[in-house]
């Protein structure tokens, strides 16, 4: 009981409140910017209607997002709290031991607390490690049918209402966090040979990974607000560019996979720059897309279809070639 209360108090800690406040502030500022750029006659009523358009808020997809978000928030703490850290620490420890043994290193190479320069370099490299890890997994989600069946949950949103960012199947997120243990884990393991007292930078007492979430505007980029960062788009993936990733237009398939940084897409040839104020239609180009607008469709149908994909892959090649396609896919 004491541990449970402690977790609740931690959830409403000052740091958490500051982070939540900053997230809400970015959403409000983004809404104002988008509103001022798209309307001439302005009023509070018009602003409210712009932020909460009836056709979006009352859409079946938005209702499914709300139900999914509530139930997901209830079950995710039991599934995910230790997952990300556990995988990174496990891979990091294995990397540390292997490299220390192979190269006869007696860590840490830098005794005592890490200096400011070491802390900055460590933070930057870990951010890059997490970001390239996400990019590669995201590409795999679109390339491999088994992973795509889970990732369809996220792409099945026909309207975007902010909490659409959490429209991610729990198994998909668990697999993502397991994968995140590989590249960031190896990076962390290498750094642990250098110093045992590595702590990421904080800004106003907020962990750098929380700051990353604020900077990438994950909530805003899952709305209808067409926000661009101008010249900064060459470094940071803006909300409008991510909205293109959800487009059903075939020209936009397999584009803009990045999380925070946009240069991975540029480097690997998956970048697509939308026209200023370009509108997109969201969702899946499938016959049964509406089946994803219910809790059973979001939680259970992907598992069934994923299992069918696995069984199909286990068939002999000749049987696979004659078997009908399970479903047309959007890559």
C-alpha positions as CSV (number, residue, x, y, z in Angstrom):
1,X,0.0,0.0,0.0
2,X,2.8,2.3,0.9
3,X,4.5,1.7,-2.5
4,X,1.3,2.3,-4.3
5,X,0.8,5.7,-2.6
6,X,4.4,6.5,-3.3
7,X,3.9,5.9,-7.0
8,X,0.8,8.1,-7.0
9,X,2.7,10.9,-5.2
10,X,5.5,10.5,-7.7
11,X,3.1,10.9,-10.5
12,X,1.9,14.3,-9.2
13,X,5.4,15.5,-8.3
14,X,6.5,19.0,-9.1
15,X,8.6,17.8,-12.0
16,X,5.7,15.9,-13.5
17,X,3.5,18.9,-13.1
18,X,6.0,21.2,-14.8
19,X,6.4,18.7,-17.7
20,X,2.6,18.4,-18.0
21,X,2.3,22.2,-17.9
22,X,4.9,22.6,-20.6
23,X,3.2,20.0,-22.8
24,X,-0.2,21.8,-22.4
25,X,1.5,25.2,-23.1
26,X,3.0,23.9,-26.3
27,X,-0.4,22.6,-27.4
28,X,-2.0,25.9,-26.6
29,X,0.6,28.0,-28.4
30,X,0.5,25.7,-31.4
31,X,-3.3,26.0,-31.5
32,X,-3.0,29.8,-31.4
33,X,-0.4,29.9,-34.1
34,X,-2.4,27.6,-36.4
35,X,-5.6,29.6,-35.7
36,X,-4.1,33.0,-36.4
37,X,-2.5,31.7,-39.7
38,X,-5.7,30.3,-41.0
39,X,-8.5,32.7,-40.0
40,X,-9.1,36.4,-40.6
41,X,-12.2,37.1,-38.5
42,X,-11.3,36.0,-35.0
43,X,-13.2,35.5,-31.8
44,X,-13.0,33.2,-28.8
45,X,-15.9,31.1,-30.1
46,X,-14.2,30.7,-33.5
47,X,-11.0,29.7,-31.7
48,X,-12.8,27.1,-29.7
49,X,-14.5,25.7,-32.8
50,X,-11.1,25.6,-34.6
51,X,-9.4,23.7,-31.7
52,X,-12.3,21.4,-31.1
53,X,-14.1,21.0,-34.5
54,X,-17.3,19.0,-34.1
55,X,-16.6,16.8,-37.1
56,X,-13.4,15.6,-35.5
57,X,-14.3,15.5,-31.8
58,X,-17.5,13.5,-32.6
59,X,-15.9,11.2,-35.1
60,X,-16.0,7.4,-34.2
61,X,-12.2,7.4,-34.4
62,X,-11.9,10.1,-31.8
63,X,-14.3,8.3,-29.5
64,X,-12.3,5.1,-30.0
65,X,-9.1,7.1,-29.1
66,X,-10.7,8.2,-25.9
67,X,-11.8,4.7,-24.8
68,X,-8.4,3.3,-25.8
69,X,-6.5,6.0,-24.0
70,X,-8.4,5.4,-20.8
71,X,-8.1,1.6,-20.8
72,X,-4.5,1.8,-21.9
73,X,-3.6,4.2,-19.1
74,X,-5.1,1.7,-16.7
75,X,-3.1,-1.3,-17.9
76,X,0.2,0.1,-19.1
77,X,1.8,0.8,-15.7
78,X,1.6,-2.9,-15.0
79,X,3.2,-3.8,-18.3
80,X,5.6,-1.1,-19.1
81,X,7.0,0.7,-16.0
82,X,10.2,-1.4,-15.7
83,X,10.4,-2.5,-19.4
84,X,12.5,0.2,-21.0
85,X,15.0,0.6,-18.2
86,X,15.3,-3.1,-17.7
87,X,16.2,-3.8,-21.4
88,X,18.7,-0.9,-21.6
89,X,20.4,-1.9,-18.3
90,X,20.6,-5.6,-19.3
91,X,22.2,-4.9,-22.7
92,X,24.3,-2.2,-21.2
93,X,25.7,-4.5,-18.5
94,X,26.4,-7.3,-21.1
95,X,28.2,-4.8,-23.3
96,X,30.2,-3.5,-20.4
97,X,31.3,-7.0,-19.4
98,X,32.1,-8.2,-23.0
99,X,34.2,-5.1,-23.9
100,X,35.9,-4.9,-20.5
101,X,37.0,-8.6,-20.9
102,X,38.0,-8.3,-24.6
103,X,40.1,-5.2,-24.2
104,X,41.2,-5.8,-20.6
105,X,39.6,-2.6,-19.3
106,X,39.1,-1.9,-15.6
107,X,36.2,0.5,-15.6
108,X,35.6,3.3,-15.0
109,X,38.3,5.1,-17.1
110,X,37.2,8.4,-15.5
111,X,37.0,8.0,-11.7
112,X,34.6,10.1,-9.7
113,X,31.7,12.2,-10.9
114,X,31.4,13.0,-14.6
115,X,32.3,16.5,-15.6
116,X,30.0,18.9,-17.5
117,X,31.5,18.1,-20.9
118,X,31.2,14.4,-20.3
119,X,27.6,14.8,-19.2
120,X,26.7,16.8,-22.3
121,X,28.4,14.4,-24.8
122,X,26.8,11.4,-23.0
123,X,23.3,13.0,-23.2
124,X,23.7,13.9,-26.8
125,X,24.9,10.4,-27.8
126,X,22.1,8.7,-25.8
127,X,19.5,10.9,-27.5
128,X,20.9,10.0,-30.9
129,X,21.0,6.3,-29.9
130,X,17.3,6.4,-28.9
131,X,16.3,8.3,-32.0
132,X,18.0,6.1,-34.5
133,X,16.6,3.1,-32.6
134,X,13.1,4.4,-33.0
135,X,13.6,5.2,-36.6
136,X,14.8,1.7,-37.5
137,X,12.0,0.0,-35.5
138,X,9.4,2.3,-37.2
139,X,10.7,1.4,-40.6
140,X,10.5,-2.3,-39.7
141,X,6.9,-1.8,-38.5
142,X,6.0,-0.7,-42.1
143,X,8.2,-3.3,-43.9
144,X,7.3,-6.5,-42.1
145,X,3.6,-7.7,-42.3
146,X,3.7,-9.2,-38.8
147,X,4.8,-5.9,-37.2
148,X,2.5,-3.9,-39.5
149,X,-0.5,-5.8,-38.1
150,X,0.2,-4.2,-34.7
151,X,1.3,-0.9,-36.0
152,X,-2.0,-0.6,-37.9
153,X,-3.6,0.3,-34.6
154,X,-1.8,3.6,-34.7
155,X,-2.5,4.3,-38.3
156,X,-6.1,3.4,-38.1
157,X,-7.0,6.8,-36.6
158,X,-9.2,8.6,-39.2
159,X,-8.9,11.9,-37.3
160,X,-6.2,13.0,-35.0
161,X,-7.1,14.4,-31.5
162,X,-3.8,14.6,-29.6
163,X,-4.2,11.5,-27.5
164,X,-4.0,9.6,-30.9
165,X,-0.3,9.6,-30.0
166,X,-1.1,6.9,-27.5
167,X,-3.1,4.8,-30.0
168,X,-0.4,2.2,-29.8
169,X,-1.0,-1.5,-29.1
170,X,0.5,-2.6,-25.8
171,X,2.4,-5.5,-27.4
172,X,3.7,-3.1,-30.0
173,X,5.0,-0.8,-27.4
174,X,6.6,-3.6,-25.4
175,X,8.4,-4.9,-28.5
176,X,9.5,-1.3,-29.2
177,X,11.0,-0.9,-25.7
178,X,12.7,-4.3,-26.0
179,X,14.3,-3.2,-29.3
180,X,15.2,0.1,-27.7
181,X,17.4,-1.8,-25.3
182,X,19.7,-2.8,-28.1
183,X,21.2,0.4,-29.6
184,X,20.8,2.6,-26.5
185,X,21.8,-0.3,-24.3
186,X,25.1,-0.8,-26.2
187,X,25.7,2.9,-26.1
188,X,25.1,3.0,-22.4
189,X,27.3,0.0,-21.9
190,X,30.2,1.7,-23.7
191,X,29.7,4.8,-21.7
192,X,29.7,2.8,-18.4
193,X,33.3,1.9,-19.2
194,X,34.1,5.6,-19.1
195,X,32.3,6.6,-16.0
196,X,30.0,5.0,-13.4
197,X,28.3,8.2,-12.4
198,X,26.6,9.2,-15.7
199,X,23.5,11.3,-15.3
200,X,21.7,12.9,-18.2
201,X,21.3,16.7,-18.3
202,X,18.2,18.2,-16.8
203,X,16.5,21.4,-17.9
204,X,14.6,23.2,-15.1
205,X,14.8,19.9,-13.2
206,X,13.2,18.0,-16.1
207,X,14.9,14.9,-17.5
208,X,16.2,15.4,-21.0
209,X,14.0,12.6,-22.4
210,X,10.9,14.5,-21.1
211,X,12.3,17.6,-22.8
212,X,12.6,15.6,-26.0
213,X,9.0,14.7,-25.8
214,X,8.1,18.3,-25.4
215,X,10.3,19.4,-28.2
216,X,9.0,16.9,-30.7
217,X,5.4,18.0,-29.8
218,X,4.1,14.4,-29.9
219,X,0.7,15.6,-28.8
220,X,0.5,18.5,-31.3
221,X,1.7,16.4,-34.3
222,X,-1.3,14.1,-33.7
223,X,-3.7,16.9,-34.2
224,X,-5.0,18.9,-37.2
225,X,-2.6,21.8,-36.3
226,X,-0.2,22.3,-39.3
227,X,2.8,23.5,-37.3
228,X,6.2,23.9,-39.1
229,X,9.5,24.9,-37.5
230,X,10.8,26.7,-40.5
231,X,14.6,26.4,-40.9
232,X,14.7,24.0,-37.9
233,X,12.8,21.4,-39.9
234,X,16.2,20.3,-41.3
235,X,17.0,19.1,-37.8
236,X,13.8,18.5,-35.9
237,X,10.8,16.8,-37.4
238,X,7.9,19.2,-37.2
239,X,4.2,18.2,-36.5
240,X,3.1,18.9,-40.1
241,X,5.8,16.6,-41.5
242,X,4.7,13.8,-39.2
243,X,1.0,14.3,-40.1
244,X,2.1,13.5,-43.7
245,X,3.3,10.1,-42.4
246,X,-0.3,9.3,-41.4
247,X,-1.7,10.3,-44.9
248,X,-3.5,7.7,-47.0
249,X,-2.1,9.2,-50.2
250,X,0.2,6.5,-51.7
251,X,2.8,9.3,-52.4
252,X,3.2,9.6,-48.7
253,X,3.7,5.9,-47.8
254,X,6.9,5.0,-46.0
255,X,7.9,8.6,-45.5
256,X,8.9,10.7,-42.4
257,X,9.6,7.9,-39.9
258,X,11.6,10.0,-37.5
259,X,10.8,10.7,-33.9
260,X,12.7,13.9,-32.9
261,X,15.3,14.4,-35.6
262,X,14.5,14.7,-39.3
263,X,18.0,14.1,-40.6
264,X,17.6,10.3,-40.4
265,X,14.8,10.5,-43.0
266,X,17.0,12.7,-45.2
267,X,20.0,10.4,-44.9
268,X,18.0,7.2,-45.6
269,X,15.9,8.7,-48.4
270,X,12.5,8.5,-46.6
271,X,11.9,12.3,-46.2
272,X,8.9,13.9,-47.8
273,X,8.3,17.6,-47.4
274,X,4.6,18.6,-47.5
275,X,3.4,21.7,-49.2
276,X,2.7,24.6,-46.9
277,X,-0.7,24.1,-45.2
278,X,-1.2,20.8,-47.2
279,X,-4.2,18.9,-45.9
280,X,-4.2,15.1,-45.4
281,X,-6.7,12.3,-45.2
282,X,-5.8,9.9,-42.4
283,X,-6.5,6.3,-41.8
284,X,-6.0,3.0,-43.6
285,X,-6.8,2.1,-47.1
286,X,-8.5,-1.2,-46.2
287,X,-11.9,-2.6,-46.4
288,X,-12.2,-3.2,-42.7
289,X,-10.8,0.1,-41.4
290,X,-13.9,0.8,-39.4
291,X,-13.3,-2.4,-37.4
292,X,-10.4,-0.6,-35.7
293,X,-12.8,2.0,-34.1
294,X,-13.7,-0.2,-31.2
295,X,-11.8,-1.6,-28.2
296,X,-11.9,-5.2,-29.4
297,X,-10.8,-4.0,-32.8
298,X,-7.9,-2.1,-31.3
299,X,-6.8,-4.7,-28.7
300,X,-7.8,-8.1,-30.0
301,X,-8.1,-8.0,-33.8
302,X,-4.4,-7.1,-34.4
303,X,-3.3,-10.1,-32.3
304,X,-5.6,-12.4,-34.4
305,X,-4.3,-11.0,-37.6
306,X,-0.7,-11.1,-36.4
307,X,-1.2,-14.8,-35.5
308,X,-2.6,-15.5,-39.0
309,X,0.4,-13.8,-40.5
310,X,2.7,-16.0,-38.4
311,X,0.9,-19.1,-39.5
312,X,1.1,-18.0,-43.1
313,X,4.9,-17.5,-42.8
314,X,5.2,-21.0,-41.3
315,X,3.6,-22.7,-44.3
316,X,5.7,-24.3,-46.9
317,X,6.6,-21.9,-49.7
318,X,4.4,-23.6,-52.3
319,X,1.4,-23.4,-50.0
320,X,2.2,-19.7,-49.3
321,X,2.3,-18.9,-53.0
322,X,-1.2,-20.3,-53.6
323,X,-2.7,-18.9,-50.4
324,X,-4.8,-15.8,-50.9
325,X,-3.4,-12.6,-49.3
326,X,-4.6,-12.1,-45.8
327,X,-5.3,-8.5,-46.4
328,X,-4.2,-5.7,-48.6
329,X,-1.7,-3.6,-46.6
330,X,-0.6,0.0,-46.6
331,X,3.1,0.3,-46.2
